[in-house]
Amino acid sequence: MKEMIILDSPTRIEECVASVNKVMFIFGGKWSLLVFGQLLNGPQRFNELRRNVGGISTKSLSDILRHFEENEIVSRVVYPTVPVSVEYSLTDKGRDLQSVLMEMGQWGGRWEN
């Protein structure tokens, strides 16, 4: 059962807004949610991810993945192949956001015009 957070005081509201602001900092970029959504499908290599997102530049994808890694949303594994291959996957912290994304999608679906 979901725990309902009750925003019954200005302090609780401020804490909630501050937490949401941190999440928006992580996912506020143009491509961030699309990259995150692709990683929900499982681990992917850089070029595979770039193809699956479609239209994203190499630099933008690189920046997003670095940002996700710094915020412990994504883990990066380097395989000693020739050429070197790198695989990205969601951490436990990243996977924990799946339910939040689904809730946001449902909310958006209910209220889109």
N, CA, C and O atoms as a Tinker XYZ file with bonds, in Angstrom:
   452  protein
     1  N      0.841000   -1.188000    0.000000    73     2
     2  CA     0.000000    0.000000    0.000000    64     1     3
     3  C      0.884000    1.247000    0.000000    63     2     4     5
     4  O      1.886000    1.305000    0.712000    81     3
     5  N      0.510000    2.234000   -0.794000    73     3     6
     6  CA     1.279000    3.463000   -0.879000    64     5     7
     7  C      1.102000    4.282000    0.383000    63     6     8     9
     8  O      0.018000    4.352000    0.963000    81     7
     9  N      2.203000    4.901000    0.791000    73     7    10
    10  CA     2.144000    5.807000    1.925000    64     9    11
    11  C      1.812000    7.195000    1.391000    63    10    12    13
    12  O      2.525000    7.719000    0.535000    81    11
    13  N      0.752000    7.779000    1.882000    73    11    14
    14  CA     0.326000    9.097000    1.431000    64    13    15
    15  C      1.023000   10.147000    2.282000    63    14    16    17
    16  O      0.976000   10.099000    3.511000    81    15
    17  N      1.664000   11.088000    1.621000    73    15    18
    18  CA     2.310000   12.183000    2.332000    64    17    19
    19  C      1.288000   13.299000    2.484000    63    18    20    21
    20  O      0.696000   13.758000    1.506000    81    19
    21  N      1.095000   13.719000    3.701000    73    19    22
    22  CA     0.123000   14.773000    3.978000    64    21    23
    23  C      0.874000   16.090000    4.125000    63    22    24    25
    24  O      1.741000   16.242000    4.985000    81    23
    25  N      0.520000   17.032000    3.264000    73    23    26
    26  CA     1.165000   18.340000    3.286000    64    25    27
    27  C      0.338000   19.269000    4.160000    63    26    28    29
    28  O     -0.407000   20.121000    3.674000    81    27
    29  N      0.493000   19.078000    5.465000    73    27    30
    30  CA    -0.363000   19.782000    6.413000    64    29    31
    31  C      0.290000   20.994000    7.057000    63    30    32    33
    32  O     -0.280000   21.595000    7.968000    81    31
    33  N      1.479000   21.361000    6.594000    73    31    34
    34  CA     2.133000   22.528000    7.168000    64    33    35
    35  C      3.046000   23.156000    6.118000    63    34    36    37
    36  O      3.472000   22.486000    5.177000    81    35
    37  N      3.341000   24.440000    6.285000    73    35    38
    38  CA     4.255000   25.095000    5.342000    64    37    39
    39  C      5.614000   24.394000    5.269000    63    38    40    41
    40  O      6.222000   24.334000    4.200000    81    39
    41  N      6.089000   23.869000    6.390000    73    39    42
    42  CA     7.381000   23.183000    6.402000    64    41    43
    43  C      7.336000   21.932000    5.539000    63    42    44    45
    44  O      8.258000   21.688000    4.761000    81    43
    45  N      6.289000   21.140000    5.662000    73    43    46
    46  CA     6.158000   19.925000    4.846000    64    45    47
    47  C      6.052000   20.275000    3.363000    63    46    48    49
    48  O      6.628000   19.593000    2.515000    81    47
    49  N      5.328000   21.323000    3.060000    73    47    50
    50  CA     5.194000   21.749000    1.666000    64    49    51
    51  C      6.558000   22.166000    1.130000    63    50    52    53
    52  O      6.926000   21.787000    0.019000    81    51
    53  N      7.307000   22.937000    1.902000    73    51    54
    54  CA     8.642000   23.373000    1.478000    64    53    55
    55  C      9.568000   22.183000    1.274000    63    54    56    57
    56  O     10.340000   22.157000    0.316000    81    55
    57  N      9.499000   21.194000    2.170000    73    55    58
    58  CA    10.330000   19.999000    2.031000    64    57    59
    59  C      9.970000   19.236000    0.764000    63    58    60    61
    60  O     10.849000   18.766000    0.042000    81    59
    61  N      8.681000   19.117000    0.498000    73    59    62
    62  CA     8.209000   18.419000   -0.698000    64    61    63
    63  C      8.671000   19.149000   -1.959000    63    62    64    65
    64  O      9.171000   18.521000   -2.892000    81    63
    65  N      8.507000   20.452000   -1.987000    73    63    66
    66  CA     8.916000   21.246000   -3.144000    64    65    67
    67  C     10.427000   21.141000   -3.352000    63    66    68    69
    68  O     10.888000   21.040000   -4.490000    81    67
    69  N     11.194000   21.163000   -2.274000    73    67    70
    70  CA    12.650000   21.037000   -2.385000    64    69    71
    71  C     13.040000   19.680000   -2.966000    63    70    72    73
    72  O     13.946000   19.597000   -3.794000    81    71
    73  N     12.364000   18.628000   -2.539000    73    71    74
    74  CA    12.647000   17.289000   -3.064000    64    73    75
    75  C     12.289000   17.184000   -4.542000    63    74    76    77
    76  O     13.047000   16.618000   -5.330000    81    75
    77  N     11.143000   17.726000   -4.914000    73    75    78
    78  CA    10.731000   17.704000   -6.321000    64    77    79
    79  C     11.712000   18.526000   -7.157000    63    78    80    81
    80  O     12.028000   18.156000   -8.288000    81    79
    81  N     12.188000   19.628000   -6.608000    73    79    82
    82  CA    13.159000   20.460000   -7.312000    64    81    83
    83  C     14.440000   19.677000   -7.611000    63    82    84    85
    84  O     15.025000   19.833000   -8.683000    81    83
    85  N     14.874000   18.838000   -6.671000    73    83    86
    86  CA    16.062000   18.002000   -6.891000    64    85    87
    87  C     15.818000   17.021000   -8.037000    63    86    88    89
    88  O     16.694000   16.807000   -8.875000    81    87
    89  N     14.634000   16.432000   -8.068000    73    87    90
    90  CA    14.290000   15.497000   -9.144000    64    89    91
    91  C     14.258000   16.233000  -10.482000    63    90    92    93
    92  O     14.751000   15.717000  -11.485000    81    91
    93  N     13.684000   17.429000  -10.503000    73    91    94
    94  CA    13.619000   18.207000  -11.744000    64    93    95
    95  C     15.013000   18.601000  -12.223000    63    94    96    97
    96  O     15.243000   18.715000  -13.427000    81    95
    97  N     15.937000   18.810000  -11.300000    73    95    98
    98  CA    17.322000   19.103000  -11.672000    64    97    99
    99  C     17.913000   17.920000  -12.430000    63    98   100   101
   100  O     18.635000   18.103000  -13.411000    81    99
   101  N     17.609000   16.716000  -11.979000    73    99   102
   102  CA    18.139000   15.513000  -12.626000    64   101   103
   103  C     17.463000   15.270000  -13.970000    63   102   104   105
   104  O     18.136000   14.907000  -14.935000    81   103
   105  N     16.162000   15.460000  -14.055000    73   103   106
   106  CA    15.394000   15.095000  -15.249000    64   105   107
   107  C     14.897000   16.283000  -16.066000    63   106   108   109
   108  O     14.050000   16.115000  -16.943000    81   107
   109  N     15.406000   17.469000  -15.794000    73   107   110
   110  CA    14.896000   18.664000  -16.452000    64   109   111
   111  C     15.356000   18.888000  -17.878000    63   110   112   113
   112  O     14.820000   19.756000  -18.567000    81   111
   113  N     16.336000   18.127000  -18.336000    73   111   114
   114  CA    16.843000   18.323000  -19.690000    64   113   115
   115  C     15.877000   17.834000  -20.756000    63   114   116   117
   116  O     15.013000   16.997000  -20.495000    81   115
   117  N     16.035000   18.368000  -21.960000    73   115   118
   118  CA    15.149000   18.055000  -23.085000    64   117   119
   119  C     15.043000   16.553000  -23.341000    63   118   120   121
   120  O     13.950000   16.055000  -23.608000    81   119
   121  N     16.149000   15.829000  -23.266000    73   119   122
   122  CA    16.190000   14.418000  -23.628000    64   121   123
   123  C     16.187000   13.481000  -22.423000    63   122   124   125
   124  O     16.099000   12.265000  -22.589000    81   123
   125  N     16.281000   14.023000  -21.233000    73   123   126
   126  CA    16.501000   13.198000  -20.034000    64   125   127
   127  C     15.459000   12.106000  -19.837000    63   126   128   129
   128  O     15.813000   10.951000  -19.600000    81   127
   129  N     14.192000   12.451000  -19.929000    73   127   130
   130  CA    13.148000   11.443000  -19.709000    64   129   131
   131  C     13.128000   10.392000  -20.813000    63   130   132   133
   132  O     12.818000    9.229000  -20.556000    81   131
   133  N     13.457000   10.791000  -22.038000    73   131   134
   134  CA    13.501000    9.824000  -23.135000    64   133   135
   135  C     14.637000    8.824000  -22.935000    63   134   136   137
   136  O     14.470000    7.629000  -23.178000    81   135
   137  N     15.790000    9.316000  -22.491000    73   135   138
   138  CA    16.923000    8.425000  -22.209000    64   137   139
   139  C     16.568000    7.508000  -21.046000    63   138   140   141
   140  O     16.802000    6.301000  -21.104000    81   139
   141  N     16.005000    8.084000  -19.995000    73   139   142
   142  CA    15.600000    7.289000  -18.833000    64   141   143
   143  C     14.598000    6.212000  -19.241000    63   142   144   145
   144  O     14.714000    5.058000  -18.828000    81   143
   145  N     13.624000    6.594000  -20.046000    73   143   146
   146  CA    12.614000    5.640000  -20.513000    64   145   147
   147  C     13.228000    4.482000  -21.275000    63   146   148   149
   148  O     12.793000    3.341000  -21.120000    81   147
   149  N     14.224000    4.752000  -22.090000    73   147   150
   150  CA    14.900000    3.680000  -22.823000    64   149   151
   151  C     15.644000    2.754000  -21.870000    63   150   152   153
   152  O     15.656000    1.538000  -22.062000    81   151
   153  N     16.260000    3.325000  -20.849000    73   151   154
   154  CA    17.012000    2.503000  -19.894000    64   153   155
   155  C     16.094000    1.640000  -19.029000    63   154   156   157
   156  O     16.544000    0.654000  -18.445000    81   155
   157  N     14.819000    1.998000  -18.943000    73   155   158
   158  CA    13.862000    1.140000  -18.237000    64   157   159
   159  C     13.700000   -0.200000  -18.954000    63   158   160   161
   160  O     13.279000   -1.184000  -18.347000    81   159
   161  N     14.036000   -0.238000  -20.249000    73   159   162
   162  CA    13.963000   -1.481000  -21.028000    64   161   163
   163  C     15.134000   -2.414000  -20.754000    63   162   164   165
   164  O     15.144000   -3.551000  -21.226000    81   163
   165  N     16.120000   -1.945000  -19.996000    73   163   166
   166  CA    17.278000   -2.773000  -19.678000    64   165   167
   167  C     18.573000   -2.104000  -20.099000    63   166   168   169
   168  O     18.559000   -1.048000  -20.731000    81   167
   169  N     19.701000   -2.727000  -19.742000    73   167   170
   170  CA    21.018000   -2.168000  -20.065000    64   169   171
   171  C     21.192000   -1.971000  -21.569000    63   170   172   173
   172  O     20.718000   -2.769000  -22.377000    81   171
   173  N     21.883000   -0.886000  -21.921000    73   171   174
   174  CA    22.131000   -0.598000  -23.333000    64   173   175
   175  C     23.505000    0.032000  -23.502000    63   174   176   177
   176  O     24.002000    0.738000  -22.624000    81   175
   177  N     24.102000   -0.242000  -24.647000    73   175   178
   178  CA    25.357000    0.404000  -25.007000    64   177   179
   179  C     25.044000    1.782000  -25.567000    63   178   180   181
   180  O     23.912000    2.082000  -25.944000    81   179
   181  N     26.076000    2.608000  -25.610000    73   179   182
   182  CA    25.901000    4.008000  -25.993000    64   181   183
   183  C     25.200000    4.159000  -27.344000    63   182   184   185
   184  O     24.171000    4.829000  -27.432000    81   183
   185  N     25.745000    3.545000  -28.393000    73   183   186
   186  CA    25.164000    3.721000  -29.736000    64   185   187
   187  C     23.774000    3.114000  -29.850000    63   186   188   189
   188  O     22.924000    3.630000  -30.575000    81   187
   189  N     23.545000    2.034000  -29.143000    73   187   190
   190  CA    22.214000    1.419000  -29.117000    64   189   191
   191  C     21.208000    2.395000  -28.501000    63   190   192   193
   192  O     20.098000    2.573000  -29.004000    81   191
   193  N     21.625000    3.012000  -27.413000    73   191   194
   194  CA    20.781000    3.987000  -26.727000    64   193   195
   195  C     20.525000    5.196000  -27.626000    63   194   196   197
   196  O     19.402000    5.695000  -27.702000    81   195
   197  N     21.571000    5.662000  -28.306000    73   195   198
   198  CA    21.431000    6.811000  -29.213000    64   197   199
   199  C     20.438000    6.503000  -30.334000    63   198   200   201
   200  O     19.597000    7.337000  -30.668000    81   199
   201  N     20.536000    5.317000  -30.908000    73   199   202
   202  CA    19.593000    4.917000  -31.969000    64   201   203
   203  C     18.165000    4.813000  -31.431000    63   202   204   205
   204  O     17.216000    5.263000  -32.073000    81   203
   205  N     18.023000    4.215000  -30.249000    73   203   206
   206  CA    16.690000    4.007000  -29.678000    64   205   207
   207  C     16.005000    5.305000  -29.274000    63   206   208   209
   208  O     14.782000    5.417000  -29.364000    81   207
   209  N     16.784000    6.281000  -28.830000    73   207   210
   210  CA    16.191000    7.574000  -28.465000    64   209   211
   211  C     15.811000    8.325000  -29.738000    63   210   212   213
   212  O     14.745000    8.939000  -29.795000    81   211
   213  N     16.649000    8.286000  -30.739000    73   211   214
   214  CA    16.342000    8.916000  -32.028000    64   213   215
   215  C     16.417000   10.426000  -31.996000    63   214   216   217
   216  O     15.668000   11.075000  -31.266000    81   215
   217  N     17.320000   10.991000  -32.786000    73   215   218
   218  CA    17.424000   12.443000  -32.900000    64   217   219
   219  C     18.342000   13.107000  -31.899000    63   218   220   221
   220  O     18.617000   14.300000  -32.028000    81   219
   221  N     18.822000   12.389000  -30.916000    73   219   222
   222  CA    19.691000   12.975000  -29.899000    64   221   223
   223  C     21.131000   13.002000  -30.416000    63   222   224   225
   224  O     21.586000   12.054000  -31.056000    81   223
   225  N     21.838000   14.090000  -30.135000    73   223   226
   226  CA    23.238000   14.181000  -30.550000    64   225   227
   227  C     24.107000   13.364000  -29.598000    63   226   228   229
   228  O     23.720000   13.077000  -28.465000    81   227
   229  N     25.281000   13.001000  -30.084000    73   227   230
   230  CA    26.230000   12.250000  -29.267000    64   229   231
   231  C     26.587000   13.039000  -28.012000    63   230   232   233
   232  O     26.655000   12.476000  -26.919000    81   231
   233  N     26.815000   14.350000  -28.170000    73   231   234
   234  CA    27.181000   15.190000  -27.028000    64   233   235
   235  C     26.056000   15.245000  -25.997000    63   234   236   237
   236  O     26.303000   15.115000  -24.798000    81   235
   237  N     24.829000   15.436000  -26.458000    73   235   238
   238  CA    23.697000   15.507000  -25.524000    64   237   239
   239  C     23.539000   14.205000  -24.753000    63   238   240   241
   240  O     23.337000   14.221000  -23.539000    81   239
   241  N     23.631000   13.075000  -25.454000    73   239   242
   242  CA    23.502000   11.788000  -24.779000    64   241   243
   243  C     24.623000   11.589000  -23.777000    63   242   244   245
   244  O     24.396000   11.124000  -22.660000    81   243
   245  N     25.822000   11.940000  -24.178000    73   243   246
   246  CA    26.975000   11.815000  -23.290000    64   245   247
   247  C     26.790000   12.663000  -22.029000    63   246   248   249
   248  O     27.058000   12.203000  -20.919000    81   247
   249  N     26.332000   13.899000  -22.211000    73   247   250
   250  CA    26.103000   14.802000  -21.069000    64   249   251
   251  C     25.034000   14.247000  -20.126000    63   250   252   253
   252  O     25.193000   14.291000  -18.906000    81   251
   253  N     23.949000   13.728000  -20.694000    73   251   254
   254  CA    22.863000   13.190000  -19.870000    64   253   255
   255  C     23.335000   11.972000  -19.089000    63   254   256   257
   256  O     23.071000   11.858000  -17.892000    81   255
   257  N     24.026000   11.070000  -19.758000    73   255   258
   258  CA    24.507000    9.863000  -19.078000    64   257   259
   259  C     25.488000   10.213000  -17.967000    63   258   260   261
   260  O     25.454000    9.608000  -16.896000    81   259
   261  N     26.362000   11.185000  -18.215000    73   259   262
   262  CA    27.303000   11.627000  -17.181000    64   261   263
   263  C     26.536000   12.222000  -16.000000    63   262   264   265
   264  O     26.844000   11.935000  -14.843000    81   263
   265  N     25.544000   13.045000  -16.297000    73   263   266
   266  CA    24.713000   13.675000  -15.262000    64   265   267
   267  C     23.965000   12.605000  -14.450000    63   266   268   269
   268  O     23.919000   12.674000  -13.222000    81   267
   269  N     23.385000   11.623000  -15.139000    73   267   270
   270  CA    22.703000   10.521000  -14.458000    64   269   271
   271  C     23.679000    9.735000  -13.584000    63   270   272   273
   272  O     23.350000    9.344000  -12.464000    81   271
   273  N     24.871000    9.512000  -14.104000    73   271   274
   274  CA    25.866000    8.755000  -13.337000    64   273   275
   275  C     26.283000    9.523000  -12.078000    63   274   276   277
   276  O     26.399000    8.938000  -11.001000    81   275
   277  N     26.503000   10.821000  -12.217000    73   275   278
   278  CA    26.868000   11.662000  -11.069000    64   277   279
   279  C     25.778000   11.663000  -10.004000    63   278   280   281
   280  O     26.067000   11.809000   -8.816000    81   279
   281  N     24.526000   11.502000  -10.426000    73   279   282
   282  CA    23.394000   11.505000   -9.498000    64   281   283
   283  C     22.929000   10.101000   -9.122000    63   282   284   285
   284  O     21.859000    9.920000   -8.541000    81   283
   285  N     23.752000    9.113000   -9.465000    73   283   286
   286  CA    23.542000    7.705000   -9.098000    64   285   287
   287  C     22.237000    7.124000   -9.640000    63   286   288   289
   288  O     21.622000    6.265000   -9.009000    81   287
   289  N     21.824000    7.599000  -10.807000    73   287   290
   290  CA    20.639000    7.075000  -11.484000    64   289   291
   291  C     21.050000    5.944000  -12.426000    63   290   292   293
   292  O     20.301000    4.993000  -12.646000    81   291
   293  N     22.247000    6.069000  -12.969000    73   291   294
   294  CA    22.775000    5.128000  -13.959000    64   293   295
   295  C     24.142000    4.632000  -13.524000    63   294   296   297
   296  O     24.933000    5.374000  -12.942000    81   295
   297  N     24.407000    3.364000  -13.815000    73   295   298
   298  CA    25.767000    2.849000  -13.628000    64   297   299
   299  C     26.361000    2.588000  -15.004000    63   298   300   301
   300  O     25.650000    2.282000  -15.962000    81   299
   301  N     27.651000    2.712000  -15.077000    73   299   302
   302  CA    28.390000    2.578000  -16.333000    64   301   303
   303  C     29.391000    1.451000  -16.158000    63   302   304   305
   304  O     30.198000    1.467000  -15.230000    81   303
   305  N     29.338000    0.469000  -17.054000    73   303   306
   306  CA    30.267000   -0.659000  -16.997000    64   305   307
   307  C     31.078000   -0.666000  -18.286000    63   306   308   309
   308  O     30.522000   -0.659000  -19.384000    81   307
   309  N     32.408000   -0.681000  -18.135000    73   307   310
   310  CA    33.308000   -0.712000  -19.281000    64   309   311
   311  C     33.796000   -2.137000  -19.469000    63   310   312   313
   312  O     34.317000   -2.753000  -18.540000    81   311
   313  N     33.622000   -2.658000  -20.686000    73   311   314
   314  CA    34.080000   -4.007000  -21.014000    64   313   315
   315  C     35.370000   -3.905000  -21.820000    63   314   316   317
   316  O     35.441000   -3.148000  -22.788000    81   315
   317  N     36.397000   -4.673000  -21.421000    73   315   318
   318  CA    37.710000   -4.584000  -22.085000    64   317   319
   319  C     37.741000   -5.322000  -23.428000    63   318   320   321
   320  O     38.520000   -6.256000  -23.614000    81   319
   321  N     36.905000   -4.899000  -24.337000    73   319   322
   322  CA    36.882000   -5.484000  -25.674000    64   321   323
   323  C     37.632000   -4.550000  -26.615000    63   322   324   325
   324  O     38.025000   -3.452000  -26.221000    81   323
   325  N     37.827000   -4.978000  -27.839000    73   323   326
   326  CA    38.440000   -4.116000  -28.839000    64   325   327
   327  C     37.427000   -3.917000  -29.956000    63   326   328   329
   328  O     37.107000   -4.886000  -30.644000    81   327
   329  N     36.907000   -2.719000  -30.174000    73   327   330
   330  CA    37.104000   -1.546000  -29.319000    64   329   331
   331  C     36.367000   -1.698000  -27.990000    63   330   332   333
   332  O     35.507000   -2.564000  -27.829000    81   331
   333  N     36.724000   -0.845000  -27.056000    73   331   334
   334  CA    36.113000   -0.871000  -25.727000    64   333   335
   335  C     34.608000   -0.654000  -25.866000    63   334   336   337
   336  O     34.172000    0.201000  -26.637000    81   335
   337  N     33.826000   -1.415000  -25.133000    73   335   338
   338  CA    32.379000   -1.186000  -25.135000    64   337   339
   339  C     31.929000   -0.794000  -23.731000    63   338   340   341
   340  O     32.448000   -1.280000  -22.727000    81   339
   341  N     30.965000    0.086000  -23.701000    73   339   342
   342  CA    30.451000    0.620000  -22.440000    64   341   343
   343  C     28.953000    0.370000  -22.408000    63   342   344   345
   344  O     28.244000    0.621000  -23.383000    81   343
   345  N     28.486000   -0.127000  -21.271000    73   343   346
   346  CA    27.064000   -0.417000  -21.113000    64   345   347
   347  C     26.513000    0.412000  -19.960000    63   346   348   349
   348  O     27.147000    0.554000  -18.915000    81   347
   349  N     25.329000    0.951000  -20.173000    73   347   350
   350  CA    24.661000    1.772000  -19.165000    64   349   351
   351  C     23.407000    1.061000  -18.688000    63   350   352   353
   352  O     22.666000    0.477000  -19.478000    81   351
   353  N     23.183000    1.120000  -17.380000    73   351   354
   354  CA    21.969000    0.523000  -16.819000    64   353   355
   355  C     21.525000    1.344000  -15.619000    63   354   356   357
   356  O     22.313000    2.075000  -15.019000    81   355
   357  N     20.257000    1.211000  -15.284000    73   355   358
   358  CA    19.722000    1.928000  -14.131000    64   357   359
   359  C     20.203000    1.285000  -12.841000    63   358   360   361
   360  O     20.306000    0.063000  -12.738000    81   359
   361  N     20.490000    2.116000  -11.875000    73   359   362
   362  CA    20.811000    1.644000  -10.530000    64   361   363
   363  C     19.493000    1.361000   -9.802000    63   362   364   365
   364  O     18.413000    1.595000  -10.346000    81   363
   365  N     19.592000    0.864000   -8.586000    73   363   366
   366  CA    18.378000    0.679000   -7.777000    64   365   367
   367  C     17.650000    2.014000   -7.605000    63   366   368   369
   368  O     16.422000    2.079000   -7.663000    81   367
   369  N     18.427000    3.067000   -7.396000    73   367   370
   370  CA    17.845000    4.409000   -7.246000    64   369   371
   371  C     17.104000    4.811000   -8.523000    63   370   372   373
   372  O     16.014000    5.380000   -8.455000    81   371
   373  N     17.681000    4.523000   -9.666000    73   371   374
   374  CA    17.043000    4.838000  -10.939000    64   373   375
   375  C     15.783000    4.024000  -11.172000    63   374   376   377
   376  O     14.758000    4.561000  -11.593000    81   375
   377  N     15.861000    2.713000  -10.894000    73   375   378
   378  CA    14.687000    1.850000  -11.084000    64   377   379
   379  C     13.555000    2.243000  -10.147000    63   378   380   381
   380  O     12.382000    2.063000  -10.474000    81   379
   381  N     13.900000    2.774000   -8.996000    73   379   382
   382  CA    12.887000    3.197000   -8.030000    64   381   383
   383  C     12.020000    4.334000   -8.582000    63   382   384   385
   384  O     10.907000    4.558000   -8.108000    81   383
   385  N     12.533000    5.042000   -9.578000    73   383   386
   386  CA    11.785000    6.149000  -10.177000    64   385   387
   387  C     10.739000    5.697000  -11.189000    63   386   388   389
   388  O      9.926000    6.505000  -11.637000    81   387
   389  N     10.749000    4.424000  -11.552000    73   387   390
   390  CA     9.803000    3.937000  -12.559000    64   389   391
   391  C      8.358000    4.191000  -12.141000    63   390   392   393
   392  O      7.546000    4.634000  -12.954000    81   391
   393  N      8.036000    3.917000  -10.893000    73   391   394
   394  CA     6.651000    4.114000  -10.441000    64   393   395
   395  C      6.264000    5.594000  -10.476000    63   394   396   397
   396  O      5.114000    5.934000  -10.755000    81   395
   397  N      7.226000    6.466000  -10.194000    73   395   398
   398  CA     6.960000    7.908000  -10.249000    64   397   399
   399  C      6.661000    8.317000  -11.688000    63   398   400   401
   400  O      5.733000    9.085000  -11.943000    81   399
   401  N      7.450000    7.802000  -12.620000    73   399   402
   402  CA     7.239000    8.107000  -14.034000    64   401   403
   403  C      5.871000    7.617000  -14.495000    63   402   404   405
   404  O      5.174000    8.317000  -15.230000    81   403
   405  N      5.489000    6.426000  -14.070000    73   403   406
   406  CA     4.188000    5.878000  -14.454000    64   405   407
   407  C      3.051000    6.739000  -13.895000    63   406   408   409
   408  O      2.068000    7.000000  -14.588000    81   407
   409  N      3.188000    7.173000  -12.653000    73   407   410
   410  CA     2.170000    8.048000  -12.039000    64   409   411
   411  C      2.055000    9.362000  -12.808000    63   410   412   413
   412  O      0.954000    9.856000  -13.052000    81   411
   413  N      3.213000    9.927000  -13.189000    73   411   414
   414  CA     3.197000   11.175000  -13.947000    64   413   415
   415  C      2.522000   10.964000  -15.301000    63   414   416   417
   416  O      1.766000   11.818000  -15.764000    81   415
   417  N      2.799000    9.828000  -15.929000    73   415   418
   418  CA     2.171000    9.511000  -17.208000    64   417   419
   419  C      0.661000    9.389000  -17.083000    63   418   420   421
   420  O     -0.080000    9.866000  -17.942000    81   419
   421  N      0.208000    8.748000  -16.011000    73   419   422
   422  CA    -1.235000    8.611000  -15.786000    64   421   423
   423  C     -1.875000    9.970000  -15.540000    63   422   424   425
   424  O     -2.952000   10.260000  -16.060000    81   423
   425  N     -1.211000   10.796000  -14.751000    73   423   426
   426  CA    -1.721000   12.134000  -14.481000    64   425   427
   427  C     -1.813000   12.926000  -15.785000    63   426   428   429
   428  O     -2.823000   13.577000  -16.055000    81   427
   429  N     -0.746000   12.865000  -16.593000    73   427   430
   430  CA    -0.741000   13.572000  -17.873000    64   429   431
   431  C     -1.850000   13.087000  -18.791000    63   430   432   433
   432  O     -2.486000   13.884000  -19.479000    81   431
   433  N     -2.081000   11.782000  -18.801000    73   431   434
   434  CA    -3.144000   11.218000  -19.627000    64   433   435
   435  C     -4.524000   11.680000  -19.202000    63   434   436   437
   436  O     -5.395000   11.915000  -20.039000    81   435
   437  N     -4.719000   11.808000  -17.898000    73   435   438
   438  CA    -6.017000   12.259000  -17.385000    64   437   439
   439  C     -6.289000   13.713000  -17.735000    63   438   440   441
   440  O     -7.437000   14.086000  -17.979000    81   439
   441  N     -5.255000   14.535000  -17.761000    73   439   442
   442  CA    -5.460000   15.971000  -17.874000    64   441   443
   443  C     -5.075000   16.572000  -19.218000    63   442   444   445
   444  O     -5.173000   17.786000  -19.397000    81   443
   445  N     -4.638000   15.745000  -20.170000    73   443   446
   446  CA    -4.312000   16.345000  -21.471000    64   445   447
   447  C     -5.590000   16.724000  -22.203000    63   446   448   449
   448  O     -6.613000   16.048000  -22.090000    81   447
   449  N     -5.518000   17.791000  -22.936000    73   447   450
   450  CA    -6.711000   18.294000  -23.646000    64   449   451
   451  C     -6.796000   17.727000  -25.029000    63   450   452
   452  O     -7.730000   18.039000  -25.767000    81   451
